[in-house]
């Protein structure tokens, strides 16, 4: 289970977790979702229902955003009928069923451990889809502000926020600015599932990557991304090629989330 820190909210109605490849993945569900509610848990529920519909050959009749719209609940009614779920709205039983139908296979898991003093270096560990470690290196998630990290994480261009994210890996071929992002592939953090990032990412923070872009011995500060050395970035791409990772383009289609990124606090 991901460690709870001083900025975690313990006041949940319930918690749902999944075990995948030796990792415990907490889902952001902590309350019954009702019409007009907003939040990351709403987005995740809509995402999971969209996957369920996709694998049954149907389109998604609602936008994948953070608002619990009526179109979502209309589609959910049909799902609940099929699963013989009697509860009102979108509660524990419905959410548990939705997670059951989520795709459990990922190409990679990336664990990044960062100190509270972000001027110091942290560690990056890359695992394959079975949970076997295949690479590790130094990393830095230090933004443009000198305030304490729990404050800096909330601010635009601040430190990389602690949390668990749905992620994709994208080939370096897709970029035309290697001096900024490095000569090889990068990890794109799409949506948080858990942690401090839940209340801030996609609210006042966005566009966080794990990338290179530095040939210097000292890893530079970023605008919120996690920075690694170019040499490590190249080695990671070799490992991803060995995993037969498809180097998918960024897309709003739900099947393009190919891994999980853990950003955790160094204890």
C-alpha positions in Angstrom: 0.0 0.0 0.0 1.3 3.5 -0.9 2.5 5.2 2.3 0.2 7.9 3.7 1.8 11.2 4.3 0.8 14.3 6.2 -1.0 15.7 3.1 -3.1 12.6 2.5 -6.8 12.8 3.4 -7.9 9.9 5.7 -11.6 10.7 5.7 -12.7 8.2 3.0 -16.0 6.3 2.9 -14.2 3.3 1.4 -10.9 2.5 -0.5 -10.5 0.2 -3.5 -7.1 -1.3 -4.4 -5.9 -3.8 -7.0 -2.9 -6.1 -7.0 -1.0 -6.1 -10.3 2.4 -7.7 -10.9 3.3 -7.4 -7.2 2.3 -3.8 -6.9 -0.7 -2.5 -5.0 -2.5 0.1 -7.0 -5.0 2.2 -5.0 -7.9 3.6 -7.0 -9.0 7.1 -6.3 -12.5 6.0 -5.2 -13.5 7.1 -1.7 -17.1 8.2 -2.0 -20.4 7.4 -3.8 -20.4 9.4 -7.0 -23.7 11.3 -7.7 -24.8 13.6 -10.6 -23.0 16.9 -10.9 -20.1 15.9 -8.7 -16.7 16.8 -9.9 -13.3 15.3 -9.2 -10.6 12.9 -10.2 -12.6 9.9 -9.0 -15.3 11.0 -11.4 -12.8 11.0 -14.3 -11.6 7.6 -13.3 -15.1 6.1 -13.1 -15.8 7.5 -16.6 -12.5 6.2 -17.9 -13.3 2.6 -16.6 -16.8 2.6 -18.0 -15.4 3.9 -21.3 -12.9 0.9 -21.4 -15.8 -1.5 -20.6 -17.8 -0.1 -23.6 -14.7 0.0 -25.9 -14.0 -3.7 -25.4 -17.6 -4.5 -26.2 -17.5 -2.6 -29.5 -19.4 0.5 -28.3 -18.4 4.1 -28.4 -18.3 6.4 -25.4 -21.5 8.6 -25.2 -20.0 11.0 -22.6 -16.9 13.2 -22.4 -13.9 11.9 -20.4 -13.7 14.8 -17.9 -14.2 15.4 -14.2 -17.9 16.1 -14.2 -20.5 13.4 -13.4 -22.8 14.2 -16.3 -26.3 12.7 -17.0 -25.0 10.9 -20.1 -22.5 9.0 -17.9 -25.3 7.9 -15.5 -27.5 6.9 -18.5 -24.7 4.6 -19.7 -24.1 3.4 -16.1 -27.7 2.3 -15.8 -27.2 -0.2 -18.6 -24.0 -1.5 -17.0 -25.7 -1.9 -13.6 -28.6 -3.8 -15.2 -26.1 -6.2 -16.9 -24.3 -6.7 -13.6 -27.5 -6.9 -11.5 -26.3 -4.0 -9.2 -29.1 -2.6 -7.1 -27.4 0.4 -5.4 -28.3 4.0 -6.2 -25.9 6.2 -8.0 -22.3 5.0 -8.4 -21.2 3.5 -5.1 -18.8 0.9 -3.8 -20.4 -2.1 -5.6 -20.5 -0.4 -8.9 -17.0 1.0 -8.7 -15.6 -2.4 -7.6 -17.2 -4.0 -10.7 -15.8 -1.3 -13.0 -12.3 -1.9 -11.7 -12.7 -5.7 -12.2 -13.1 -5.0 -16.0 -10.2 -2.6 -16.2 -7.2 -3.8 -18.3 -4.7 -5.3 -15.8 -1.7 -5.6 -18.2 0.9 -2.9 -18.4 4.2 -2.7 -20.3 6.0 -1.0 -17.4 6.0 0.3 -13.9 8.1 3.2 -13.0 9.0 4.1 -9.4 10.5 7.4 -8.7 11.6 8.2 -5.1 12.3 11.9 -4.4 13.6 13.6 -1.2 11.8 16.4 0.6 14.8 18.6 -0.3 14.3 18.5 -4.0 17.7 20.1 -4.6 19.1 16.6 -3.8 18.8 13.7 -6.1 16.3 10.8 -6.0 16.2 7.4 -7.6 14.3 6.0 -10.6 13.5 2.3 -10.9 12.0 0.8 -14.1 10.1 -2.5 -13.9 8.6 -4.7 -16.7 5.0 -5.7 -16.8 5.7 -8.6 -14.5 7.3 -6.5 -11.8 10.9 -7.4 -12.5 13.4 -4.5 -12.2 15.2 -3.8 -15.5 16.9 -0.5 -15.0 17.7 2.2 -12.4 19.3 5.6 -12.3 19.4 9.0 -10.6 16.5 11.5 -11.0 15.6 15.0 -9.9 12.0 16.4 -9.6 12.9 20.0 -8.5 10.7 22.8 -9.8 11.4 26.5 -10.1 10.4 27.5 -6.6 12.5 27.4 -3.4 9.5 26.9 -1.0 9.0 23.6 0.9 8.1 20.8 -1.4 4.6 20.3 0.0 3.8 23.9 -1.1 5.9 23.9 -4.3 4.0 20.8 -5.6 0.8 22.8 -5.6 2.2 25.7 -7.7 2.7 25.9 -11.5 6.3 25.1 -12.4 6.8 23.6 -8.9 8.2 20.3 -7.7 6.9 17.0 -9.2 3.8 16.0 -7.2 3.8 12.8 -5.2 1.3 10.3 -6.4 0.5 7.3 -8.6 -0.2 8.1 -12.3 -1.5 6.4 -15.4 1.2 6.9 -17.9 2.4 6.3 -21.5 5.8 6.0 -23.0 6.5 7.9 -26.2 9.3 7.5 -28.7 11.9 10.2 -29.0 11.2 10.2 -32.7 8.0 12.2 -31.9 9.8 15.2 -30.6 11.8 17.9 -32.4 13.4 19.6 -29.4 15.9 17.1 -28.0 17.8 19.9 -26.2 14.8 20.3 -24.0 13.5 16.8 -23.7 16.5 14.6 -24.5 17.5 12.4 -27.5 15.2 9.4 -26.6 11.8 8.4 -25.4 9.9 10.0 -22.5 7.2 9.1 -20.0 4.0 11.2 -20.0 2.0 11.3 -16.7 -1.6 11.5 -17.9 -3.8 11.2 -14.8 -3.2 10.6 -11.1 -4.8 7.6 -9.3 -3.7 8.4 -5.8 -1.7 10.6 -3.5 -1.0 14.3 -3.2 -1.3 14.7 -7.0 -5.0 13.9 -6.9 -6.0 17.3 -5.6 -3.7 19.4 -7.9 -2.9 17.5 -11.1 -5.3 18.5 -13.9 -6.5 21.3 -11.6 -3.5 23.7 -11.5 -0.8 21.4 -12.7 -0.5 19.5 -16.0 2.0 18.3 -18.6 4.4 16.5 -16.3 6.9 14.2 -18.0 9.9 12.1 -17.2 12.7 13.0 -19.7 16.3 13.9 -20.4 17.7 17.1 -21.9 20.9 17.4 -19.9 24.4 16.3 -20.8 25.9 18.0 -17.6 26.9 15.9 -14.7 24.5 17.8 -12.4 20.8 17.2 -13.2 19.1 20.5 -13.8 15.9 21.9 -12.3 12.7 21.6 -14.3 9.2 23.2 -14.6 7.6 20.2 -12.8 9.0 17.3 -14.7 11.4 14.6 -13.5 14.8 15.0 -15.1 17.3 12.1 -15.9 20.6 12.1 -17.7 20.5 11.7 -21.5 22.7 8.6 -21.2 20.1 7.0 -18.9 17.3 8.1 -21.2 18.9 6.3 -24.1 19.4 3.1 -22.0 15.8 3.2 -20.9 14.6 3.4 -24.5 16.7 0.3 -25.3 14.9 -1.5 -22.4 11.5 -0.4 -23.7 12.3 -1.7 -27.2 13.3 -5.0 -25.6 9.8 -5.1 -23.9 8.3 -4.6 -27.4 6.7 -1.4 -26.2 4.6 0.1 -29.1 5.8 3.8 -28.7 2.2 5.0 -29.0 1.3 8.5 -29.9 -0.4 10.7 -27.3 -4.2 10.2 -27.7 -7.4 10.7 -25.8 -8.3 7.1 -26.6 -8.3 5.0 -23.4 -6.3 2.1 -24.8 -3.2 4.2 -24.9 -2.3 4.2 -21.2 0.6 1.7 -21.2 2.0 1.9 -17.7 2.0 3.1 -14.2 4.3 5.7 -12.6 4.8 5.9 -8.8 6.3 9.2 -7.5 6.9 8.7 -3.8 8.5 10.5 -1.0 12.0 9.4 0.2 11.8 8.4 3.8 
